[in-house]
């Protein structure tokens, strides 16, 4: 028996399931635009689709396409990547701002709805034309229906630098129309421009990233508690060796076997005030390496840029 659709979501006409063989690259279910119907609450150009499901057979594709991969020690060094290990399943739709950035039905990165027509994510997630990407909102499980929306415009931060380390790693994605807020789709507030996150602050991260090293993506949304570390410690030669800028947040998981991993890039870091405090940028290739803790781009220093882009 097929799973029931989530509230406010209609199944697409015909009900034909498209299997992994329909795609040369991905294990997700695909919906051709001609067969898709516009969904309730969605803008023109949106459609209700089944969120992608992932198998370990395409983890290597995700590693090369959807995660942050830059040299640890500058060009020629070892690589590090982002992607949640040791987390827990989130209460369904308790984070209605979560967005899945997908290509051909396959999850690449996370994102956060910050306005009815705008999603904030990591700039490094946009390594291919936005015409090939879709944003899927209202998801809890990747294998269940969600609202897929085309991207009208992608606006990376003008000072984004992928090398030697990811600096200003933010991008805004304009939806092809405004979405209606509901129980499952709702924006997350931005912080005040001077609302810095102090060392020791307790935060949480959510995403559909890997649940264990080199394994498949999580089917259901996972969440993990994190603590903000002192940037001076993170810049120690044993850790990130000077790579952490004042606009980054260095994070620590509760135990050694936990951490964000592949597929969580672009996901929002939420701290005590219930606003988007950061966007996950990178972590170690091993995901749980205590000497290379995960790093997010702090959002507060960029609020004026974000608001300016949204206004125009």
MARZABA-674542 format. One record per residue (C-alpha): residue in one letter; chain; x, y, z; residue number from 1. Coordinates in nm, 4 decimals. Example, Ala and Ser with C-alpha at 12.3 -4.5 7.8 and 13.67 -1.06 7.14 Angstrom:
2
+---+---+----------+----------+----------+-----+
| r | c |        u |        v |        w |   k |
+---+---+----------+----------+----------+-----+
| a | A |   1.2300 |  -0.4500 |   0.7800 |   1 |
| s | A |   1.3670 |  -0.1060 |   0.7140 |   2 |
+---+---+----------+----------+----------+-----+
end
This chain:
312
+---+---+----------+----------+----------+-----+
| r | c |        u |        v |        w |   k |
+---+---+----------+----------+----------+-----+
| x | A |   0.0000 |   0.0000 |   0.0000 |   1 |
| x | A |   0.1516 |   0.3389 |  -0.0985 |   2 |
| x | A |   0.2151 |   0.5904 |   0.1813 |   3 |
| x | A |  -0.0582 |   0.8511 |   0.2259 |   4 |
| x | A |   0.0200 |   1.1980 |   0.0908 |   5 |
| x | A |   0.1102 |   1.4673 |   0.3420 |   6 |
| x | A |  -0.1469 |   1.7311 |   0.4306 |   7 |
| x | A |  -0.2143 |   1.9740 |   0.1458 |   8 |
| x | A |  -0.0311 |   1.7630 |  -0.1099 |   9 |
| x | A |  -0.1948 |   1.5985 |  -0.4092 |  10 |
| x | A |  -0.0570 |   1.2967 |  -0.5891 |  11 |
| x | A |   0.0316 |   1.3590 |  -0.9525 |  12 |
| x | A |  -0.2170 |   1.2313 |  -1.2139 |  13 |
| x | A |  -0.1846 |   0.8720 |  -1.3265 |  14 |
| x | A |   0.0144 |   0.7640 |  -1.0237 |  15 |
| x | A |   0.2859 |   0.5974 |  -1.2376 |  16 |
| x | A |   0.6046 |   0.5443 |  -1.0411 |  17 |
| x | A |   0.9225 |   0.6183 |  -1.2300 |  18 |
| x | A |   1.2003 |   0.3895 |  -1.1118 |  19 |
| x | A |   1.5759 |   0.4532 |  -1.0982 |  20 |
| x | A |   1.6131 |   0.3112 |  -1.4484 |  21 |
| x | A |   1.4342 |   0.6197 |  -1.5783 |  22 |
| x | A |   1.7466 |   0.8197 |  -1.4951 |  23 |
| x | A |   2.0999 |   0.7471 |  -1.6113 |  24 |
| x | A |   2.2526 |   0.8977 |  -1.2965 |  25 |
| x | A |   2.0232 |   0.9009 |  -0.9974 |  26 |
| x | A |   1.8224 |   0.6712 |  -0.7745 |  27 |
| x | A |   1.5417 |   0.9206 |  -0.7214 |  28 |
| x | A |   1.1928 |   0.9078 |  -0.8666 |  29 |
| x | A |   1.1547 |   1.1571 |  -1.1503 |  30 |
| x | A |   0.8488 |   1.3415 |  -1.2772 |  31 |
| x | A |   0.8540 |   1.4783 |  -1.6352 |  32 |
| x | A |   0.7276 |   1.8364 |  -1.6489 |  33 |
| x | A |   0.4615 |   1.7431 |  -1.9030 |  34 |
| x | A |   0.3109 |   1.4869 |  -1.6651 |  35 |
| x | A |   0.3270 |   1.7030 |  -1.3529 |  36 |
| x | A |   0.0390 |   1.9040 |  -1.2137 |  37 |
| x | A |   0.0692 |   2.2361 |  -1.0334 |  38 |
| x | A |   0.0313 |   2.1804 |  -0.6600 |  39 |
| x | A |  -0.1842 |   2.3659 |  -0.4107 |  40 |
| x | A |   0.0016 |   2.6512 |  -0.2496 |  41 |
| x | A |   0.2686 |   2.6478 |  -0.5188 |  42 |
| x | A |   0.3601 |   2.9189 |  -0.7678 |  43 |
| x | A |   0.3176 |   2.8843 |  -1.1419 |  44 |
| x | A |   0.5850 |   2.6479 |  -1.2654 |  45 |
| x | A |   0.5768 |   2.4405 |  -0.9490 |  46 |
| x | A |   0.4646 |   2.0812 |  -0.9220 |  47 |
| x | A |   0.4020 |   1.8191 |  -0.6572 |  48 |
| x | A |   0.6520 |   1.5364 |  -0.6876 |  49 |
| x | A |   0.7849 |   1.2548 |  -0.4804 |  50 |
| x | A |   1.1020 |   1.3642 |  -0.3061 |  51 |
| x | A |   1.4085 |   1.1744 |  -0.4228 |  52 |
| x | A |   1.5272 |   0.8574 |  -0.2553 |  53 |
| x | A |   1.8971 |   0.7748 |  -0.2563 |  54 |
| x | A |   2.1017 |   0.4579 |  -0.2611 |  55 |
| x | A |   2.4682 |   0.4138 |  -0.1786 |  56 |
| x | A |   2.5368 |   0.3437 |  -0.5473 |  57 |
| x | A |   2.5300 |   0.7171 |  -0.6201 |  58 |
| x | A |   2.7106 |   0.8403 |  -0.3100 |  59 |
| x | A |   3.0218 |   0.8939 |  -0.5212 |  60 |
| x | A |   2.8234 |   1.1114 |  -0.7620 |  61 |
| x | A |   2.7009 |   1.3237 |  -0.4712 |  62 |
| x | A |   3.0532 |   1.3494 |  -0.3349 |  63 |
| x | A |   3.1775 |   1.5035 |  -0.6585 |  64 |
| x | A |   2.8724 |   1.7209 |  -0.7285 |  65 |
| x | A |   2.6766 |   1.8168 |  -0.4211 |  66 |
| x | A |   2.9210 |   1.8595 |  -0.1349 |  67 |
| x | A |   3.1820 |   2.1165 |  -0.0534 |  68 |
| x | A |   3.5173 |   1.9812 |  -0.1696 |  69 |
| x | A |   3.8133 |   2.2148 |  -0.1329 |  70 |
| x | A |   4.1750 |   2.1579 |  -0.0268 |  71 |
| x | A |   4.2353 |   2.1476 |   0.3488 |  72 |
| x | A |   4.5793 |   2.2966 |   0.3186 |  73 |
| x | A |   4.5232 |   2.5049 |   0.0087 |  74 |
| x | A |   4.5552 |   2.3862 |  -0.3522 |  75 |
| x | A |   4.7142 |   2.0440 |  -0.3714 |  76 |
| x | A |   4.6210 |   1.9481 |  -0.0163 |  77 |
| x | A |   4.3767 |   1.6892 |   0.1113 |  78 |
| x | A |   4.0107 |   1.7584 |   0.0445 |  79 |
| x | A |   3.7367 |   1.8204 |   0.2948 |  80 |
| x | A |   3.3643 |   1.7874 |   0.2342 |  81 |
| x | A |   3.0336 |   1.8616 |   0.4015 |  82 |
| x | A |   2.7644 |   1.6233 |   0.4455 |  83 |
| x | A |   2.4356 |   1.4199 |   0.9667 |  84 |
| x | A |   2.6051 |   1.1294 |   1.1307 |  85 |
| x | A |   2.4775 |   1.0220 |   1.4729 |  86 |
| x | A |   2.1750 |   1.2525 |   1.4625 |  87 |
| x | A |   1.8089 |   1.1748 |   1.5261 |  88 |
| x | A |   1.4977 |   1.1912 |   1.3120 |  89 |
| x | A |   1.3257 |   1.5286 |   1.3397 |  90 |
| x | A |   0.9598 |   1.5504 |   1.4392 |  91 |
| x | A |   0.7788 |   1.5532 |   1.1011 |  92 |
| x | A |   0.7381 |   1.9083 |   0.9684 |  93 |
| x | A |   0.8784 |   2.0635 |   1.2867 |  94 |
| x | A |   1.1174 |   2.2518 |   1.0565 |  95 |
| x | A |   0.8851 |   2.3756 |   0.7798 |  96 |
| x | A |   1.1552 |   2.6072 |   0.6489 |  97 |
| x | A |   1.3734 |   2.3172 |   0.5271 |  98 |
| x | A |   1.4326 |   2.2909 |   0.1523 |  99 |
| x | A |   1.5928 |   2.0177 |  -0.0582 | 100 |
| x | A |   1.7966 |   2.1354 |  -0.3583 | 101 |
| x | A |   1.7721 |   1.8621 |  -0.6208 | 102 |
| x | A |   1.8904 |   1.7722 |  -0.9684 | 103 |
| x | A |   1.6798 |   1.5256 |  -1.1697 | 104 |
| x | A |   1.5066 |   1.4141 |  -0.8512 | 105 |
| x | A |   1.8251 |   1.3565 |  -0.6506 | 106 |
| x | A |   1.9010 |   1.5519 |  -0.3317 | 107 |
| x | A |   2.2177 |   1.7616 |  -0.3534 | 108 |
| x | A |   2.2100 |   2.0207 |  -0.0750 | 109 |
| x | A |   1.9906 |   2.1712 |   0.1919 | 110 |
| x | A |   1.8508 |   2.5218 |   0.2032 | 111 |
| x | A |   1.6255 |   2.7409 |   0.4147 | 112 |
| x | A |   1.3181 |   2.9363 |   0.3095 | 113 |
| x | A |   1.3722 |   3.2928 |   0.4366 | 114 |
| x | A |   1.0952 |   3.4624 |   0.2351 | 115 |
| x | A |   0.7930 |   3.3298 |   0.0416 | 116 |
| x | A |   0.9995 |   3.3632 |  -0.2773 | 117 |
| x | A |   1.3597 |   3.3192 |  -0.1613 | 118 |
| x | A |   1.5770 |   3.0339 |  -0.0336 | 119 |
| x | A |   1.9180 |   3.0783 |   0.1310 | 120 |
| x | A |   2.1796 |   2.8080 |   0.0722 | 121 |
| x | A |   2.5555 |   2.7624 |   0.0260 | 122 |
| x | A |   2.7088 |   2.9124 |  -0.2874 | 123 |
| x | A |   2.9236 |   2.6025 |  -0.3465 | 124 |
| x | A |   2.6038 |   2.4021 |  -0.4091 | 125 |
| x | A |   2.5509 |   2.5924 |  -0.7351 | 126 |
| x | A |   2.8208 |   2.4316 |  -0.9483 | 127 |
| x | A |   2.5793 |   2.3674 |  -1.2353 | 128 |
| x | A |   2.3145 |   2.5717 |  -1.4218 | 129 |
| x | A |   2.0120 |   2.6582 |  -1.2114 | 130 |
| x | A |   1.7913 |   2.5498 |  -1.5032 | 131 |
| x | A |   1.8889 |   2.1908 |  -1.4135 | 132 |
| x | A |   1.7989 |   2.2324 |  -1.0457 | 133 |
| x | A |   1.4734 |   2.2311 |  -0.8508 | 134 |
| x | A |   1.3846 |   2.3332 |  -0.4968 | 135 |
| x | A |   1.1540 |   2.0931 |  -0.3113 | 136 |
| x | A |   0.9631 |   2.2282 |  -0.0111 | 137 |
| x | A |   0.7338 |   2.0697 |   0.2462 | 138 |
| x | A |   0.9340 |   1.7464 |   0.2778 | 139 |
| x | A |   1.0008 |   1.5234 |   0.5770 | 140 |
| x | A |   1.0929 |   1.2031 |   0.3954 | 141 |
| x | A |   1.2703 |   1.2201 |   0.0618 | 142 |
| x | A |   1.0440 |   0.9448 |  -0.0690 | 143 |
| x | A |   0.7204 |   1.1360 |  -0.0021 | 144 |
| x | A |   0.5470 |   1.4151 |  -0.1980 | 145 |
| x | A |   0.6769 |   1.7696 |  -0.1850 | 146 |
| x | A |   0.6365 |   2.0981 |  -0.3714 | 147 |
| x | A |   0.9001 |   2.1267 |  -0.6467 | 148 |
| x | A |   0.9652 |   2.4793 |  -0.7719 | 149 |
| x | A |   1.1847 |   2.6057 |  -1.0529 | 150 |
| x | A |   1.4611 |   2.8557 |  -0.9757 | 151 |
| x | A |   1.4062 |   3.1909 |  -1.1462 | 152 |
| x | A |   1.7416 |   3.3378 |  -1.0441 | 153 |
| x | A |   2.0498 |   3.2361 |  -0.8463 | 154 |
| x | A |   2.2447 |   3.5101 |  -0.6667 | 155 |
| x | A |   2.5728 |   3.3970 |  -0.5074 | 156 |
| x | A |   2.7410 |   3.6420 |  -0.2730 | 157 |
| x | A |   2.9575 |   3.8757 |  -0.4856 | 158 |
| x | A |   3.2652 |   3.7979 |  -0.2739 | 159 |
| x | A |   3.2228 |   3.4197 |  -0.2691 | 160 |
| x | A |   3.5630 |   3.2488 |  -0.2939 | 161 |
| x | A |   3.5807 |   2.8691 |  -0.3252 | 162 |
| x | A |   3.9583 |   2.8517 |  -0.2751 | 163 |
| x | A |   4.1704 |   2.8088 |  -0.0727 | 164 |
| x | A |   3.8775 |   2.7869 |   0.1727 | 165 |
| x | A |   3.5103 |   2.8590 |   0.1227 | 166 |
| x | A |   3.4633 |   3.2279 |   0.2052 | 167 |
| x | A |   3.1301 |   3.4142 |   0.1875 | 168 |
| x | A |   2.9713 |   3.0792 |   0.1011 | 169 |
| x | A |   2.6131 |   3.2009 |   0.0606 | 170 |
| x | A |   2.3656 |   3.2185 |  -0.2263 | 171 |
| x | A |   2.0061 |   3.3290 |  -0.2616 | 172 |
| x | A |   1.7704 |   3.1379 |  -0.4916 | 173 |
| x | A |   1.4590 |   3.3116 |  -0.6213 | 174 |
| x | A |   1.1586 |   3.0840 |  -0.6623 | 175 |
| x | A |   0.9485 |   3.1005 |  -0.9768 | 176 |
| x | A |   0.6665 |   3.2645 |  -0.7798 | 177 |
| x | A |   0.5701 |   3.3030 |  -0.4138 | 178 |
| x | A |   0.4658 |   3.0014 |  -0.2079 | 179 |
| x | A |   0.1751 |   3.0093 |   0.0353 | 180 |
| x | A |   0.2727 |   2.9373 |   0.3930 | 181 |
| x | A |   0.1195 |   2.6333 |   0.5593 | 182 |
| x | A |   0.1874 |   2.3791 |   0.8319 | 183 |
| x | A |   0.4604 |   2.2231 |   0.6182 | 184 |
| x | A |   0.6014 |   2.5299 |   0.4385 | 185 |
| x | A |   0.6981 |   2.8397 |   0.6355 | 186 |
| x | A |   0.9946 |   3.0830 |   0.6227 | 187 |
| x | A |   1.2511 |   3.1079 |   0.9023 | 188 |
| x | A |   1.3311 |   3.4571 |   1.0289 | 189 |
| x | A |   1.6649 |   3.6243 |   0.9655 | 190 |
| x | A |   1.8710 |   3.7484 |   1.2613 | 191 |
| x | A |   1.9397 |   4.1126 |   1.3314 | 192 |
| x | A |   2.2467 |   4.2418 |   1.1513 | 193 |
| x | A |   2.4452 |   4.2717 |   1.4746 | 194 |
| x | A |   2.3129 |   3.9518 |   1.6314 | 195 |
| x | A |   2.6404 |   3.7603 |   1.6579 | 196 |
| x | A |   2.6470 |   3.4012 |   1.7830 | 197 |
| x | A |   2.8730 |   3.3707 |   2.0872 | 198 |
| x | A |   3.1125 |   3.0850 |   2.1551 | 199 |
| x | A |   2.9357 |   2.8246 |   2.3671 | 200 |
| x | A |   2.5946 |   2.8867 |   2.2092 | 201 |
| x | A |   2.3868 |   2.5726 |   2.1603 | 202 |
| x | A |   2.2404 |   2.5292 |   1.8155 | 203 |
| x | A |   2.0938 |   2.2612 |   1.5923 | 204 |
| x | A |   2.1334 |   2.1577 |   1.2311 | 205 |
| x | A |   1.8987 |   1.9546 |   1.0123 | 206 |
| x | A |   1.9319 |   1.7842 |   0.6769 | 207 |
| x | A |   1.9086 |   1.4726 |   0.4626 | 208 |
| x | A |   2.2831 |   1.4067 |   0.4576 | 209 |
| x | A |   2.4655 |   1.0769 |   0.5036 | 210 |
| x | A |   2.3781 |   0.8842 |   0.8193 | 211 |
| x | A |   2.7164 |   0.7106 |   0.8236 | 212 |
| x | A |   3.0461 |   0.7523 |   0.6416 | 213 |
| x | A |   3.0173 |   0.6545 |   0.2720 | 214 |
| x | A |   2.6598 |   0.5343 |   0.3276 | 215 |
| x | A |   2.3289 |   0.6411 |   0.1725 | 216 |
| x | A |   2.1439 |   0.9624 |   0.2438 | 217 |
| x | A |   1.8884 |   0.9712 |   0.5237 | 218 |
| x | A |   1.5336 |   0.9070 |   0.4056 | 219 |
| x | A |   1.3757 |   1.1187 |   0.6827 | 220 |
| x | A |   1.4972 |   1.4608 |   0.7928 | 221 |
| x | A |   1.7689 |   1.4270 |   1.0586 | 222 |
| x | A |   1.8723 |   1.6804 |   1.3215 | 223 |
| x | A |   2.1804 |   1.7192 |   1.5373 | 224 |
| x | A |   2.2641 |   1.9428 |   1.8333 | 225 |
| x | A |   2.5869 |   2.1417 |   1.7994 | 226 |
| x | A |   2.7833 |   2.3909 |   2.0079 | 227 |
| x | A |   2.9664 |   2.6952 |   1.8740 | 228 |
| x | A |   3.3403 |   2.6778 |   1.9423 | 229 |
| x | A |   3.5849 |   2.9599 |   2.0031 | 230 |
| x | A |   3.7237 |   3.0651 |   1.6653 | 231 |
| x | A |   4.0722 |   3.1039 |   1.8118 | 232 |
| x | A |   4.0781 |   2.7370 |   1.9037 | 233 |
| x | A |   3.9516 |   2.6386 |   1.5585 | 234 |
| x | A |   4.2294 |   2.8419 |   1.3991 | 235 |
| x | A |   4.4934 |   2.6517 |   1.5964 | 236 |
| x | A |   4.7463 |   2.4700 |   1.3780 | 237 |
| x | A |   4.6051 |   2.1339 |   1.4943 | 238 |
| x | A |   4.2583 |   2.2327 |   1.3732 | 239 |
| x | A |   4.1770 |   2.4579 |   1.0743 | 240 |
| x | A |   4.5107 |   2.6411 |   1.0950 | 241 |
| x | A |   4.3933 |   2.9977 |   1.0348 | 242 |
| x | A |   4.1190 |   2.9199 |   0.7814 | 243 |
| x | A |   3.8297 |   3.0359 |   1.0024 | 244 |
| x | A |   3.7304 |   3.3968 |   0.9342 | 245 |
| x | A |   3.5207 |   3.6230 |   1.1625 | 246 |
| x | A |   3.2224 |   3.5484 |   0.9365 | 247 |
| x | A |   3.2377 |   3.1736 |   1.0029 | 248 |
| x | A |   3.1047 |   2.9616 |   1.2896 | 249 |
| x | A |   3.3098 |   2.6628 |   1.4031 | 250 |
| x | A |   3.0906 |   2.3876 |   1.5494 | 251 |
| x | A |   3.1222 |   2.0889 |   1.7813 | 252 |
| x | A |   2.8957 |   1.7829 |   1.8036 | 253 |
| x | A |   2.8109 |   1.6283 |   2.1456 | 254 |
| x | A |   3.0223 |   1.3167 |   2.0881 | 255 |
| x | A |   3.3110 |   1.1976 |   1.8697 | 256 |
| x | A |   3.0926 |   0.9858 |   1.6416 | 257 |
| x | A |   2.8569 |   1.2656 |   1.5416 | 258 |
| x | A |   2.8726 |   1.5376 |   1.2808 | 259 |
| x | A |   2.7242 |   1.6754 |   0.9604 | 260 |
| x | A |   2.8230 |   1.4918 |   0.6427 | 261 |
| x | A |   2.7543 |   1.4740 |   0.2675 | 262 |
| x | A |   2.4240 |   1.6265 |   0.1596 | 263 |
| x | A |   2.3852 |   1.8697 |   0.4515 | 264 |
| x | A |   2.5677 |   2.1581 |   0.2834 | 265 |
| x | A |   2.3479 |   2.4652 |   0.2637 | 266 |
| x | A |   2.1332 |   2.3580 |   0.5594 | 267 |
| x | A |   2.0438 |   2.6132 |   0.8278 | 268 |
| x | A |   2.2044 |   2.6343 |   1.1707 | 269 |
| x | A |   1.9361 |   2.7411 |   1.4210 | 270 |
| x | A |   2.0302 |   2.8720 |   1.7652 | 271 |
| x | A |   1.8390 |   2.9769 |   2.0774 | 272 |
| x | A |   1.6468 |   3.2641 |   1.9221 | 273 |
| x | A |   1.4872 |   3.0425 |   1.6579 | 274 |
| x | A |   1.6367 |   3.2295 |   1.3638 | 275 |
| x | A |   1.8771 |   3.1209 |   1.0937 | 276 |
| x | A |   2.2191 |   3.1752 |   1.2511 | 277 |
| x | A |   2.4346 |   3.0050 |   0.9889 | 278 |
| x | A |   2.4474 |   2.8012 |   0.6680 | 279 |
| x | A |   2.6539 |   2.4825 |   0.6769 | 280 |
| x | A |   2.9577 |   2.5239 |   0.4562 | 281 |
| x | A |   3.2204 |   2.2533 |   0.5104 | 282 |
| x | A |   3.3607 |   1.9856 |   0.7386 | 283 |
| x | A |   3.6329 |   1.7236 |   0.7200 | 284 |
| x | A |   3.6316 |   1.4505 |   0.4579 | 285 |
| x | A |   3.5901 |   1.2019 |   0.7434 | 286 |
| x | A |   3.2840 |   1.4014 |   0.8650 | 287 |
| x | A |   3.3531 |   1.3208 |   1.2326 | 288 |
| x | A |   3.7205 |   1.4249 |   1.2538 | 289 |
| x | A |   3.7437 |   1.6122 |   1.5860 | 290 |
| x | A |   4.0436 |   1.8103 |   1.4595 | 291 |
| x | A |   3.8484 |   1.9406 |   1.1596 | 292 |
| x | A |   3.5132 |   2.0451 |   1.3126 | 293 |
| x | A |   3.2237 |   2.1467 |   1.0852 | 294 |
| x | A |   3.2029 |   2.5100 |   0.9804 | 295 |
| x | A |   2.9034 |   2.7263 |   0.8912 | 296 |
| x | A |   2.8861 |   3.0690 |   0.7328 | 297 |
| x | A |   2.7419 |   3.3121 |   0.9896 | 298 |
| x | A |   2.4284 |   3.4790 |   0.8529 | 299 |
| x | A |   2.4141 |   3.7963 |   1.0680 | 300 |
| x | A |   2.7040 |   3.9717 |   0.8868 | 301 |
| x | A |   2.5210 |   3.9244 |   0.5559 | 302 |
| x | A |   2.1694 |   4.0317 |   0.6532 | 303 |
| x | A |   2.1912 |   4.3698 |   0.4784 | 304 |
| x | A |   2.3027 |   4.1973 |   0.1541 | 305 |
| x | A |   2.0239 |   3.9381 |   0.1855 | 306 |
| x | A |   1.7563 |   4.2031 |   0.2406 | 307 |
| x | A |   1.8863 |   4.4133 |  -0.0483 | 308 |
| x | A |   1.8721 |   4.1183 |  -0.2901 | 309 |
| x | A |   1.5211 |   4.0248 |  -0.1776 | 310 |
| x | A |   1.3963 |   4.3849 |  -0.2158 | 311 |
| x | A |   1.5239 |   4.4081 |  -0.5718 | 312 |
+---+---+----------+----------+----------+-----+
end
